[in-house]
Amino acid sequence: MTTALTHRYDCTTHDGSGCDGHCAITPQLLISWYAADIAFVASDRPATTLEDFASQVGTAGSRMEDVGINNAEDLETAATYLADAVSLAGDDQAVLLKRASDLLSDVTDMVGEYRLMI
């Protein structure tokens, strides 16, 4: 007799949505999820490194704040976490990446609003 195992987390696809921390947020994941949208607002090519991504997130946050996008200041905070994470590794980096990821969760909607405004 076999018993079906139920995944105990909401994030069964490991995309970060509903993730309670069991999914490891890596720089590569954040970049793959958000770099294209952030690059559009930053008027640049999508970042490929955490350092470049942090810079673009900060630029995008400033530009969105300038046009009145709600919660744009969250991107500037996320940029700070990302920039600090560049020089860290292991658990210290993971904590900052998770905090940044939480703040970036509305990026797609924010960029969509930004596209309509420009």
Biopython code that builds the backbone (N, CA, C, O; Angstrom):
import numpy as np
from Bio.PDB.StructureBuilder import StructureBuilder

atoms = [
    (1, "MET", "N", (0.839, -1.178, 0.000)),
    (1, "MET", "CA", (0.000, 0.000, 0.000)),
    (1, "MET", "C", (0.883, 1.239, 0.000)),
    (1, "MET", "O", (1.768, 1.373, 0.845)),
    (2, "THR", "N", (0.648, 2.139, -0.937)),
    (2, "THR", "CA", (1.402, 3.379, -0.995)),
    (2, "THR", "C", (0.523, 4.537, -0.560)),
    (2, "THR", "O", (-0.690, 4.548, -0.768)),
    (3, "THR", "N", (1.162, 5.482, 0.031)),
    (3, "THR", "CA", (0.464, 6.672, 0.493)),
    (3, "THR", "C", (1.006, 7.866, -0.262)),
    (3, "THR", "O", (2.217, 8.071, -0.345)),
    (4, "ALA", "N", (0.098, 8.649, -0.812)),
    (4, "ALA", "CA", (0.525, 9.860, -1.516)),
    (4, "ALA", "C", (1.016, 10.874, -0.497)),
    (4, "ALA", "O", (0.369, 11.121, 0.521)),
    (5, "LEU", "N", (2.149, 11.443, -0.785)),
    (5, "LEU", "CA", (2.687, 12.469, 0.097)),
    (5, "LEU", "C", (2.196, 13.830, -0.367)),
    (5, "LEU", "O", (2.232, 14.142, -1.557)),
    (6, "THR", "N", (1.750, 14.614, 0.554)),
    (6, "THR", "CA", (1.302, 15.962, 0.251)),
    (6, "THR", "C", (2.430, 16.916, 0.568)),
    (6, "THR", "O", (3.017, 16.869, 1.650)),
    (7, "HIS", "N", (2.726, 17.777, -0.376)),
    (7, "HIS", "CA", (3.749, 18.786, -0.151)),
    (7, "HIS", "C", (3.227, 19.729, 0.922)),
    (7, "HIS", "O", (2.107, 20.229, 0.810)),
    (8, "ARG", "N", (4.007, 19.977, 1.945)),
    (8, "ARG", "CA", (3.509, 20.766, 3.058)),
    (8, "ARG", "C", (3.682, 22.268, 2.873)),
    (8, "ARG", "O", (3.389, 23.040, 3.786)),
    (9, "TYR", "N", (4.151, 22.688, 1.713)),
    (9, "TYR", "CA", (4.360, 24.108, 1.452)),
    (9, "TYR", "C", (3.460, 24.559, 0.310)),
    (9, "TYR", "O", (3.069, 23.766, -0.547)),
    (10, "ASP", "N", (3.142, 25.842, 0.317)),
    (10, "ASP", "CA", (2.374, 26.416, -0.782)),
    (10, "ASP", "C", (3.208, 26.497, -2.061)),
    (10, "ASP", "O", (2.663, 26.439, -3.163)),
    (11, "CYS", "N", (4.493, 26.627, -1.919)),
    (11, "CYS", "CA", (5.389, 26.879, -3.037)),
    (11, "CYS", "C", (5.839, 25.565, -3.679)),
    (11, "CYS", "O", (7.018, 25.214, -3.626)),
    (12, "THR", "N", (4.910, 24.853, -4.276)),
    (12, "THR", "CA", (5.254, 23.541, -4.814)),
    (12, "THR", "C", (6.070, 23.624, -6.089)),
    (12, "THR", "O", (6.729, 22.653, -6.461)),
    (13, "THR", "N", (6.040, 24.762, -6.768)),
    (13, "THR", "CA", (6.841, 24.898, -7.981)),
    (13, "THR", "C", (8.162, 25.595, -7.711)),
    (13, "THR", "O", (8.957, 25.802, -8.627)),
    (14, "HIS", "N", (8.398, 25.954, -6.473)),
    (14, "HIS", "CA", (9.645, 26.604, -6.074)),
    (14, "HIS", "C", (9.902, 27.888, -6.847)),
    (14, "HIS", "O", (11.034, 28.185, -7.229)),
    (15, "ASP", "N", (8.828, 28.646, -7.072)),
    (15, "ASP", "CA", (8.979, 29.914, -7.771)),
    (15, "ASP", "C", (9.030, 31.095, -6.811)),
    (15, "ASP", "O", (9.089, 32.245, -7.246)),
    (16, "GLY", "N", (9.010, 30.824, -5.526)),
    (16, "GLY", "CA", (9.055, 31.890, -4.536)),
    (16, "GLY", "C", (7.687, 32.357, -4.105)),
    (16, "GLY", "O", (7.566, 32.984, -3.052)),
    (17, "SER", "N", (6.661, 32.081, -4.868)),
    (17, "SER", "CA", (5.321, 32.522, -4.531)),
    (17, "SER", "C", (4.774, 31.680, -3.384)),
    (17, "SER", "O", (4.617, 30.466, -3.517)),
    (18, "GLY", "N", (4.491, 32.314, -2.282)),
    (18, "GLY", "CA", (3.990, 31.586, -1.130)),
    (18, "GLY", "C", (5.075, 30.824, -0.399)),
    (18, "GLY", "O", (4.776, 30.033, 0.496)),
    (19, "CYS", "N", (6.306, 31.041, -0.754)),
    (19, "CYS", "CA", (7.414, 30.309, -0.150)),
    (19, "CYS", "C", (7.590, 30.721, 1.298)),
    (19, "CYS", "O", (7.599, 31.913, 1.607)),
    (20, "ASP", "N", (7.727, 29.768, 2.174)),
    (20, "ASP", "CA", (7.911, 30.057, 3.595)),
    (20, "ASP", "C", (9.376, 29.947, 4.006)),
    (20, "ASP", "O", (9.678, 29.845, 5.195)),
    (21, "GLY", "N", (10.264, 29.968, 3.061)),
    (21, "GLY", "CA", (11.681, 29.922, 3.374)),
    (21, "GLY", "C", (12.356, 28.616, 3.023)),
    (21, "GLY", "O", (13.579, 28.513, 3.118)),
    (22, "HIS", "N", (11.586, 27.605, 2.616)),
    (22, "HIS", "CA", (12.213, 26.330, 2.279)),
    (22, "HIS", "C", (12.917, 26.387, 0.928)),
    (22, "HIS", "O", (13.804, 25.579, 0.653)),
    (23, "CYS", "N", (12.529, 27.325, 0.099)),
    (23, "CYS", "CA", (13.183, 27.489, -1.206)),
    (23, "CYS", "C", (14.377, 28.418, -1.025)),
    (23, "CYS", "O", (14.233, 29.521, -0.497)),
    (24, "ALA", "N", (15.505, 27.995, -1.443)),
    (24, "ALA", "CA", (16.694, 28.829, -1.335)),
    (24, "ALA", "C", (16.636, 29.917, -2.402)),
    (24, "ALA", "O", (16.605, 29.627, -3.598)),
    (25, "ILE", "N", (16.621, 31.155, -1.962)),
    (25, "ILE", "CA", (16.643, 32.285, -2.878)),
    (25, "ILE", "C", (18.110, 32.545, -3.203)),
    (25, "ILE", "O", (18.916, 32.817, -2.313)),
    (26, "THR", "N", (18.439, 32.460, -4.463)),
    (26, "THR", "CA", (19.813, 32.690, -4.895)),
    (26, "THR", "C", (19.857, 33.941, -5.764)),
    (26, "THR", "O", (18.829, 34.372, -6.287)),
    (27, "PRO", "N", (21.038, 34.523, -5.918)),
    (27, "PRO", "CA", (21.139, 35.668, -6.823)),
    (27, "PRO", "C", (20.633, 35.322, -8.228)),
    (27, "PRO", "O", (19.961, 36.131, -8.867)),
    (28, "GLN", "N", (20.958, 34.125, -8.697)),
    (28, "GLN", "CA", (20.551, 33.720, -10.037)),
    (28, "GLN", "C", (19.030, 33.638, -10.164)),
    (28, "GLN", "O", (18.472, 34.017, -11.193)),
    (29, "LEU", "N", (18.366, 33.150, -9.132)),
    (29, "LEU", "CA", (16.901, 33.095, -9.163)),
    (29, "LEU", "C", (16.298, 34.489, -9.222)),
    (29, "LEU", "O", (15.423, 34.753, -10.046)),
    (30, "LEU", "N", (16.757, 35.377, -8.359)),
    (30, "LEU", "CA", (16.223, 36.737, -8.363)),
    (30, "LEU", "C", (16.434, 37.407, -9.711)),
    (30, "LEU", "O", (15.537, 38.062, -10.242)),
    (31, "ILE", "N", (17.615, 37.235, -10.248)),
    (31, "ILE", "CA", (17.919, 37.830, -11.556)),
    (31, "ILE", "C", (17.011, 37.231, -12.626)),
    (31, "ILE", "O", (16.487, 37.958, -13.469)),
    (32, "SER", "N", (16.820, 35.915, -12.599)),
    (32, "SER", "CA", (15.972, 35.288, -13.619)),
    (32, "SER", "C", (14.512, 35.723, -13.493)),
    (32, "SER", "O", (13.809, 35.838, -14.496)),
    (33, "TRP", "N", (14.058, 35.964, -12.265)),
    (33, "TRP", "CA", (12.671, 36.369, -12.062)),
    (33, "TRP", "C", (12.416, 37.817, -12.439)),
    (33, "TRP", "O", (11.371, 38.126, -13.012)),
    (34, "TYR", "N", (13.350, 38.716, -12.129)),
    (34, "TYR", "CA", (13.049, 40.146, -12.190)),
    (34, "TYR", "C", (13.933, 40.998, -13.095)),
    (34, "TYR", "O", (13.604, 42.160, -13.334)),
    (35, "ALA", "N", (15.020, 40.477, -13.597)),
    (35, "ALA", "CA", (15.977, 41.320, -14.324)),
    (35, "ALA", "C", (15.382, 41.989, -15.551)),
    (35, "ALA", "O", (15.675, 43.157, -15.806)),
    (36, "ALA", "N", (14.563, 41.293, -16.313)),
    (36, "ALA", "CA", (14.011, 41.889, -17.535)),
    (36, "ALA", "C", (13.110, 43.081, -17.209)),
    (36, "ALA", "O", (13.218, 44.128, -17.848)),
    (37, "ASP", "N", (12.230, 42.934, -16.227)),
    (37, "ASP", "CA", (11.355, 44.047, -15.845)),
    (37, "ASP", "C", (12.147, 45.210, -15.276)),
    (37, "ASP", "O", (11.909, 46.365, -15.629)),
    (38, "ILE", "N", (13.083, 44.905, -14.397)),
    (38, "ILE", "CA", (13.894, 45.964, -13.793)),
    (38, "ILE", "C", (14.716, 46.681, -14.861)),
    (38, "ILE", "O", (14.832, 47.906, -14.835)),
    (39, "ALA", "N", (15.282, 45.933, -15.789)),
    (39, "ALA", "CA", (16.095, 46.533, -16.852)),
    (39, "ALA", "C", (15.267, 47.476, -17.717)),
    (39, "ALA", "O", (15.770, 48.508, -18.162)),
    (40, "PHE", "N", (14.014, 47.136, -17.957)),
    (40, "PHE", "CA", (13.146, 48.018, -18.741)),
    (40, "PHE", "C", (13.052, 49.388, -18.080)),
    (40, "PHE", "O", (13.221, 50.413, -18.740)),
    (41, "VAL", "N", (12.784, 49.405, -16.790)),
    (41, "VAL", "CA", (12.638, 50.672, -16.076)),
    (41, "VAL", "C", (13.981, 51.391, -15.965)),
    (41, "VAL", "O", (14.035, 52.618, -16.045)),
    (42, "ALA", "N", (15.053, 50.645, -15.784)),
    (42, "ALA", "CA", (16.389, 51.231, -15.654)),
    (42, "ALA", "C", (16.980, 51.626, -17.005)),
    (42, "ALA", "O", (18.061, 52.212, -17.062)),
    (43, "SER", "N", (16.273, 51.307, -18.097)),
    (43, "SER", "CA", (16.753, 51.596, -19.460)),
    (43, "SER", "C", (18.134, 50.999, -19.701)),
    (43, "SER", "O", (19.062, 51.683, -20.131)),
    (44, "ASP", "N", (18.240, 49.731, -19.418)),
    (44, "ASP", "CA", (19.520, 49.038, -19.536)),
    (44, "ASP", "C", (19.257, 47.604, -19.980)),
    (44, "ASP", "O", (18.108, 47.166, -20.038)),
    (45, "ARG", "N", (20.316, 46.882, -20.289)),
    (45, "ARG", "CA", (20.184, 45.450, -20.572)),
    (45, "ARG", "C", (19.980, 44.716, -19.263)),
    (45, "ARG", "O", (20.451, 45.176, -18.223)),
    (46, "PRO", "N", (19.290, 43.589, -19.287)),
    (46, "PRO", "CA", (19.091, 42.841, -18.042)),
    (46, "PRO", "C", (20.420, 42.488, -17.372)),
    (46, "PRO", "O", (21.369, 42.046, -18.019)),
    (47, "ALA", "N", (20.453, 42.695, -16.083)),
    (47, "ALA", "CA", (21.653, 42.410, -15.302)),
    (47, "ALA", "C", (21.941, 40.915, -15.298)),
    (47, "ALA", "O", (21.035, 40.086, -15.392)),
    (48, "THR", "N", (23.219, 40.596, -15.188)),
    (48, "THR", "CA", (23.633, 39.196, -15.101)),
    (48, "THR", "C", (24.394, 38.915, -13.814)),
    (48, "THR", "O", (24.660, 37.758, -13.488)),
    (49, "THR", "N", (24.742, 39.960, -13.088)),
    (49, "THR", "CA", (25.438, 39.785, -11.807)),
    (49, "THR", "C", (24.613, 40.432, -10.701)),
    (49, "THR", "O", (23.808, 41.326, -10.959)),
    (50, "LEU", "N", (24.814, 39.981, -9.487)),
    (50, "LEU", "CA", (24.086, 40.536, -8.351)),
    (50, "LEU", "C", (24.406, 42.014, -8.173)),
    (50, "LEU", "O", (23.518, 42.808, -7.859)),
    (51, "GLU", "N", (25.644, 42.382, -8.365)),
    (51, "GLU", "CA", (26.046, 43.778, -8.214)),
    (51, "GLU", "C", (25.320, 44.675, -9.216)),
    (51, "GLU", "O", (24.803, 45.730, -8.847)),
    (52, "ASP", "N", (25.282, 44.257, -10.475)),
    (52, "ASP", "CA", (24.580, 45.035, -11.498)),
    (52, "ASP", "C", (23.070, 45.059, -11.240)),
    (52, "ASP", "O", (22.411, 46.079, -11.436)),
    (53, "PHE", "N", (22.541, 43.923, -10.802)),
    (53, "PHE", "CA", (21.116, 43.845, -10.506)),
    (53, "PHE", "C", (20.756, 44.805, -9.368)),
    (53, "PHE", "O", (19.746, 45.505, -9.449)),
    (54, "ALA", "N", (21.561, 44.844, -8.324)),
    (54, "ALA", "CA", (21.311, 45.753, -7.201)),
    (54, "ALA", "C", (21.279, 47.197, -7.680)),
    (54, "ALA", "O", (20.410, 47.973, -7.282)),
    (55, "SER", "N", (22.213, 47.546, -8.521)),
    (55, "SER", "CA", (22.266, 48.906, -9.058)),
    (55, "SER", "C", (21.018, 49.235, -9.879)),
    (55, "SER", "O", (20.439, 50.312, -9.737)),
    (56, "GLN", "N", (20.612, 48.304, -10.729)),
    (56, "GLN", "CA", (19.433, 48.530, -11.559)),
    (56, "GLN", "C", (18.157, 48.602, -10.725)),
    (56, "GLN", "O", (17.265, 49.394, -11.029)),
    (57, "VAL", "N", (18.062, 47.789, -9.686)),
    (57, "VAL", "CA", (16.887, 47.833, -8.811)),
    (57, "VAL", "C", (16.789, 49.212, -8.156)),
    (57, "VAL", "O", (15.699, 49.776, -8.062)),
    (58, "GLY", "N", (17.906, 49.749, -7.711)),
    (58, "GLY", "CA", (17.913, 51.094, -7.124)),
    (58, "GLY", "C", (17.473, 52.155, -8.120)),
    (58, "GLY", "O", (16.675, 53.034, -7.792)),
    (59, "THR", "N", (17.997, 52.070, -9.337)),
    (59, "THR", "CA", (17.616, 53.021, -10.397)),
    (59, "THR", "C", (16.132, 52.903, -10.708)),
    (59, "THR", "O", (15.433, 53.910, -10.818)),
    (60, "ALA", "N", (15.652, 51.676, -10.850)),
    (60, "ALA", "CA", (14.239, 51.453, -11.148)),
    (60, "ALA", "C", (13.357, 51.990, -10.023)),
    (60, "ALA", "O", (12.321, 52.601, -10.283)),
    (61, "GLY", "N", (13.760, 51.766, -8.786)),
    (61, "GLY", "CA", (12.993, 52.269, -7.655)),
    (61, "GLY", "C", (12.882, 53.785, -7.687)),
    (61, "GLY", "O", (11.801, 54.331, -7.466)),
    (62, "SER", "N", (13.978, 54.464, -7.958)),
    (62, "SER", "CA", (13.973, 55.930, -8.033)),
    (62, "SER", "C", (13.074, 56.426, -9.155)),
    (62, "SER", "O", (12.307, 57.372, -8.975)),
    (63, "ARG", "N", (13.170, 55.791, -10.302)),
    (63, "ARG", "CA", (12.348, 56.212, -11.445)),
    (63, "ARG", "C", (10.863, 55.977, -11.195)),
    (63, "ARG", "O", (10.027, 56.806, -11.554)),
    (64, "MET", "N", (10.541, 54.847, -10.580)),
    (64, "MET", "CA", (9.135, 54.578, -10.297)),
    (64, "MET", "C", (8.601, 55.511, -9.213)),
    (64, "MET", "O", (7.443, 55.927, -9.254)),
    (65, "GLU", "N", (9.437, 55.828, -8.264)),
    (65, "GLU", "CA", (9.013, 56.760, -7.220)),
    (65, "GLU", "C", (8.765, 58.142, -7.818)),
    (65, "GLU", "O", (7.832, 58.836, -7.417)),
    (66, "ASP", "N", (9.600, 58.539, -8.779)),
    (66, "ASP", "CA", (9.445, 59.841, -9.433)),
    (66, "ASP", "C", (8.102, 59.992, -10.140)),
    (66, "ASP", "O", (7.565, 61.097, -10.222)),
    (67, "VAL", "N", (7.558, 58.892, -10.650)),
    (67, "VAL", "CA", (6.270, 58.978, -11.362)),
    (67, "VAL", "C", (5.091, 58.567, -10.477)),
    (67, "VAL", "O", (3.958, 58.486, -10.951)),
    (68, "GLY", "N", (5.357, 58.307, -9.191)),
    (68, "GLY", "CA", (4.278, 58.063, -8.248)),
    (68, "GLY", "C", (3.778, 56.637, -8.130)),
    (68, "GLY", "O", (2.642, 56.423, -7.707)),
    (69, "ILE", "N", (4.594, 55.651, -8.491)),
    (69, "ILE", "CA", (4.210, 54.252, -8.335)),
    (69, "ILE", "C", (4.212, 53.909, -6.842)),
    (69, "ILE", "O", (5.203, 54.136, -6.148)),
    (70, "ASN", "N", (3.107, 53.369, -6.363)),
    (70, "ASN", "CA", (3.017, 52.977, -4.954)),
    (70, "ASN", "C", (4.065, 51.928, -4.607)),
    (70, "ASN", "O", (4.322, 51.011, -5.387)),
    (71, "ASN", "N", (4.656, 52.070, -3.449)),
    (71, "ASN", "CA", (5.641, 51.139, -2.884)),
    (71, "ASN", "C", (6.970, 51.106, -3.638)),
    (71, "ASN", "O", (7.757, 50.177, -3.462)),
    (72, "ALA", "N", (7.222, 52.103, -4.465)),
    (72, "ALA", "CA", (8.499, 52.150, -5.183)),
    (72, "ALA", "C", (9.680, 52.221, -4.224)),
    (72, "ALA", "O", (10.776, 51.760, -4.544)),
    (73, "GLU", "N", (9.454, 52.799, -3.049)),
    (73, "GLU", "CA", (10.534, 52.889, -2.060)),
    (73, "GLU", "C", (10.980, 51.506, -1.600)),
    (73, "GLU", "O", (12.098, 51.345, -1.111)),
    (74, "ASP", "N", (10.109, 50.502, -1.756)),
    (74, "ASP", "CA", (10.496, 49.127, -1.415)),
    (74, "ASP", "C", (11.637, 48.641, -2.301)),
    (74, "ASP", "O", (12.476, 47.850, -1.869)),
    (75, "LEU", "N", (11.663, 49.118, -3.539)),
    (75, "LEU", "CA", (12.741, 48.709, -4.447)),
    (75, "LEU", "C", (14.074, 49.295, -4.010)),
    (75, "LEU", "O", (15.116, 48.650, -4.129)),
    (76, "GLU", "N", (14.036, 50.510, -3.509)),
    (76, "GLU", "CA", (15.275, 51.109, -3.031)),
    (76, "GLU", "C", (15.801, 50.356, -1.804)),
    (76, "GLU", "O", (17.009, 50.178, -1.650)),
    (77, "THR", "N", (14.896, 49.922, -0.946)),
    (77, "THR", "CA", (15.299, 49.107, 0.203)),
    (77, "THR", "C", (15.844, 47.763, -0.273)),
    (77, "THR", "O", (16.863, 47.287, 0.228)),
    (78, "ALA", "N", (15.161, 47.154, -1.240)),
    (78, "ALA", "CA", (15.633, 45.880, -1.804)),
    (78, "ALA", "C", (17.021, 46.050, -2.407)),
    (78, "ALA", "O", (17.874, 45.175, -2.260)),
    (79, "ALA", "N", (17.251, 47.171, -3.084)),
    (79, "ALA", "CA", (18.560, 47.429, -3.691)),
    (79, "ALA", "C", (19.651, 47.473, -2.625)),
    (79, "ALA", "O", (20.764, 46.998, -2.848)),
    (80, "THR", "N", (19.331, 48.040, -1.478)),
    (80, "THR", "CA", (20.296, 48.090, -0.379)),
    (80, "THR", "C", (20.621, 46.687, 0.118)),
    (80, "THR", "O", (21.787, 46.350, 0.328)),
    (81, "TYR", "N", (19.584, 45.868, 0.307)),
    (81, "TYR", "CA", (19.810, 44.478, 0.726)),
    (81, "TYR", "C", (20.662, 43.734, -0.301)),
    (81, "TYR", "O", (21.588, 43.009, 0.061)),
    (82, "LEU", "N", (20.343, 43.918, -1.582)),
    (82, "LEU", "CA", (21.087, 43.229, -2.648)),
    (82, "LEU", "C", (22.541, 43.678, -2.685)),
    (82, "LEU", "O", (23.446, 42.855, -2.818)),
    (83, "ALA", "N", (22.762, 44.977, -2.568)),
    (83, "ALA", "CA", (24.138, 45.491, -2.589)),
    (83, "ALA", "C", (24.937, 44.955, -1.399)),
    (83, "ALA", "O", (26.113, 44.618, -1.533)),
    (84, "ASP", "N", (24.291, 44.881, -0.245)),
    (84, "ASP", "CA", (24.968, 44.332, 0.935)),
    (84, "ASP", "C", (25.252, 42.839, 0.763)),
    (84, "ASP", "O", (26.263, 42.338, 1.255)),
    (85, "ALA", "N", (24.361, 42.130, 0.066)),
    (85, "ALA", "CA", (24.519, 40.685, -0.132)),
    (85, "ALA", "C", (25.671, 40.338, -1.067)),
    (85, "ALA", "O", (26.179, 39.217, -1.034)),
    (86, "VAL", "N", (26.085, 41.284, -1.894)),
    (86, "VAL", "CA", (27.160, 41.025, -2.862)),
    (86, "VAL", "C", (28.416, 40.517, -2.167)),
    (86, "VAL", "O", (29.073, 39.599, -2.659)),
    (87, "SER", "N", (28.750, 41.106, -1.036)),
    (87, "SER", "CA", (30.011, 40.754, -0.368)),
    (87, "SER", "C", (29.862, 39.648, 0.672)),
    (87, "SER", "O", (30.810, 39.341, 1.395)),
    (88, "LEU", "N", (28.683, 39.054, 0.748)),
    (88, "LEU", "CA", (28.440, 38.015, 1.744)),
    (88, "LEU", "C", (28.258, 36.657, 1.085)),
    (88, "LEU", "O", (28.142, 36.554, -0.137)),
    (89, "ALA", "N", (28.237, 35.622, 1.908)),
    (89, "ALA", "CA", (27.995, 34.259, 1.429)),
    (89, "ALA", "C", (27.200, 33.511, 2.484)),
    (89, "ALA", "O", (27.019, 33.994, 3.602)),
    (90, "GLY", "N", (26.737, 32.351, 2.123)),
    (90, "GLY", "CA", (26.070, 31.468, 3.077)),
    (90, "GLY", "C", (24.795, 32.050, 3.649)),
    (90, "GLY", "O", (24.029, 32.719, 2.956)),
    (91, "ASP", "N", (24.581, 31.781, 4.944)),
    (91, "ASP", "CA", (23.356, 32.200, 5.618)),
    (91, "ASP", "C", (23.195, 33.717, 5.656)),
    (91, "ASP", "O", (22.080, 34.228, 5.549)),
    (92, "ASP", "N", (24.306, 34.438, 5.809)),
    (92, "ASP", "CA", (24.221, 35.902, 5.853)),
    (92, "ASP", "C", (23.669, 36.444, 4.537)),
    (92, "ASP", "O", (22.804, 37.320, 4.537)),
    (93, "GLN", "N", (24.165, 35.928, 3.431)),
    (93, "GLN", "CA", (23.669, 36.357, 2.131)),
    (93, "GLN", "C", (22.222, 35.914, 1.936)),
    (93, "GLN", "O", (21.401, 36.676, 1.425)),
    (94, "ALA", "N", (21.913, 34.696, 2.338)),
    (94, "ALA", "CA", (20.564, 34.153, 2.152)),
    (94, "ALA", "C", (19.504, 35.003, 2.844)),
    (94, "ALA", "O", (18.420, 35.210, 2.300)),
    (95, "VAL", "N", (19.810, 35.488, 4.027)),
    (95, "VAL", "CA", (18.857, 36.325, 4.759)),
    (95, "VAL", "C", (18.558, 37.604, 3.982)),
    (95, "VAL", "O", (17.400, 37.998, 3.848)),
    (96, "LEU", "N", (19.596, 38.243, 3.476)),
    (96, "LEU", "CA", (19.403, 39.485, 2.727)),
    (96, "LEU", "C", (18.685, 39.237, 1.402)),
    (96, "LEU", "O", (17.855, 40.045, 0.987)),
    (97, "LEU", "N", (18.999, 38.126, 0.737)),
    (97, "LEU", "CA", (18.322, 37.807, -0.519)),
    (97, "LEU", "C", (16.841, 37.539, -0.288)),
    (97, "LEU", "O", (16.006, 37.937, -1.101)),
    (98, "LYS", "N", (16.510, 36.875, 0.804)),
    (98, "LYS", "CA", (15.106, 36.611, 1.135)),
    (98, "LYS", "C", (14.370, 37.914, 1.411)),
    (98, "LYS", "O", (13.244, 38.097, 0.949)),
    (99, "ARG", "N", (14.989, 38.816, 2.153)),
    (99, "ARG", "CA", (14.366, 40.118, 2.429)),
    (99, "ARG", "C", (14.150, 40.889, 1.133)),
    (99, "ARG", "O", (13.086, 41.473, 0.926)),
    (100, "ALA", "N", (15.147, 40.891, 0.270)),
    (100, "ALA", "CA", (15.011, 41.575, -1.016)),
    (100, "ALA", "C", (13.918, 40.932, -1.851)),
    (100, "ALA", "O", (13.124, 41.633, -2.478)),
    (101, "SER", "N", (13.870, 39.620, -1.868)),
    (101, "SER", "CA", (12.864, 38.897, -2.627)),
    (101, "SER", "C", (11.458, 39.269, -2.179)),
    (101, "SER", "O", (10.571, 39.462, -3.010)),
    (102, "ASP", "N", (11.251, 39.368, -0.882)),
    (102, "ASP", "CA", (9.942, 39.766, -0.360)),
    (102, "ASP", "C", (9.548, 41.150, -0.867)),
    (102, "ASP", "O", (8.388, 41.383, -1.208)),
    (103, "LEU", "N", (10.510, 42.061, -0.914)),
    (103, "LEU", "CA", (10.234, 43.425, -1.367)),
    (103, "LEU", "C", (10.045, 43.509, -2.879)),
    (103, "LEU", "O", (9.400, 44.434, -3.374)),
    (104, "LEU", "N", (10.597, 42.562, -3.604)),
    (104, "LEU", "CA", (10.486, 42.563, -5.071)),
    (104, "LEU", "C", (9.251, 41.826, -5.584)),
    (104, "LEU", "O", (9.017, 41.782, -6.791)),
    (105, "SER", "N", (8.478, 41.260, -4.700)),
    (105, "SER", "CA", (7.375, 40.396, -5.130)),
    (105, "SER", "C", (6.329, 41.088, -5.998)),
    (105, "SER", "O", (5.623, 40.412, -6.747)),
    (106, "ASP", "N", (6.207, 42.406, -5.923)),
    (106, "ASP", "CA", (5.223, 43.133, -6.735)),
    (106, "ASP", "C", (5.832, 43.813, -7.957)),
    (106, "ASP", "O", (5.175, 44.637, -8.594)),
    (107, "VAL", "N", (7.063, 43.486, -8.287)),
    (107, "VAL", "CA", (7.758, 44.169, -9.381)),
    (107, "VAL", "C", (6.996, 44.087, -10.702)),
    (107, "VAL", "O", (6.882, 45.094, -11.401)),
    (108, "THR", "N", (6.485, 42.940, -11.052)),
    (108, "THR", "CA", (5.811, 42.792, -12.341)),
    (108, "THR", "C", (4.620, 43.742, -12.436)),
    (108, "THR", "O", (4.431, 44.396, -13.462)),
    (109, "ASP", "N", (3.826, 43.823, -11.391)),
    (109, "ASP", "CA", (2.687, 44.741, -11.380)),
    (109, "ASP", "C", (3.141, 46.197, -11.418)),
    (109, "ASP", "O", (2.555, 47.020, -12.122)),
    (110, "MET", "N", (4.180, 46.504, -10.663)),
    (110, "MET", "CA", (4.703, 47.869, -10.629)),
    (110, "MET", "C", (5.231, 48.283, -11.998)),
    (110, "MET", "O", (4.994, 49.403, -12.449)),
    (111, "VAL", "N", (5.931, 47.392, -12.641)),
    (111, "VAL", "CA", (6.484, 47.707, -13.972)),
    (111, "VAL", "C", (5.347, 47.850, -14.982)),
    (111, "VAL", "O", (5.402, 48.701, -15.869)),
    (112, "GLY", "N", (4.324, 47.021, -14.846)),
    (112, "GLY", "CA", (3.157, 47.151, -15.717)),
    (112, "GLY", "C", (2.517, 48.526, -15.584)),
    (112, "GLY", "O", (2.146, 49.147, -16.580)),
    (113, "GLU", "N", (2.392, 48.992, -14.357)),
    (113, "GLU", "CA", (1.854, 50.340, -14.104)),
    (113, "GLU", "C", (2.773, 51.399, -14.680)),
    (113, "GLU", "O", (2.314, 52.383, -15.261)),
    (114, "TYR", "N", (4.069, 51.196, -14.518)),
    (114, "TYR", "CA", (5.067, 52.145, -15.049)),
    (114, "TYR", "C", (4.963, 52.228, -16.574)),
    (114, "TYR", "O", (5.026, 53.316, -17.146)),
    (115, "ARG", "N", (4.807, 51.092, -17.217)),
    (115, "ARG", "CA", (4.690, 51.066, -18.684)),
    (115, "ARG", "C", (3.496, 51.898, -19.144)),
    (115, "ARG", "O", (3.570, 52.571, -20.172)),
    (116, "LEU", "N", (2.408, 51.859, -18.400)),
    (116, "LEU", "CA", (1.213, 52.620, -18.765)),
    (116, "LEU", "C", (1.419, 54.127, -18.555)),
    (116, "LEU", "O", (0.749, 54.938, -19.193)),
    (117, "MET", "N", (2.325, 54.491, -17.683)),
    (117, "MET", "CA", (2.525, 55.905, -17.340)),
    (117, "MET", "C", (3.509, 56.611, -18.261)),
    (117, "MET", "O", (3.468, 57.835, -18.389)),
    (118, "ILE", "N", (4.382, 55.865, -18.894)),
    (118, "ILE", "CA", (5.404, 56.539, -19.712)),
    (118, "ILE", "C", (4.991, 56.597, -21.174)),
    (118, "ILE", "O", (5.729, 57.128, -22.003)),
]
sb = StructureBuilder()
sb.init_structure("model")
sb.init_model(0)
sb.init_chain("A")
sb.init_seg("    ")
for serial, (resi, resn, name, xyz) in enumerate(atoms, 1):
    if name == "N":
        sb.init_residue(resn, " ", resi, " ")
    sb.init_atom(name, np.array(xyz, "f"), 0.0, 1.0, " ", f" {name:<3s}", serial, name[0])
structure = sb.get_structure()
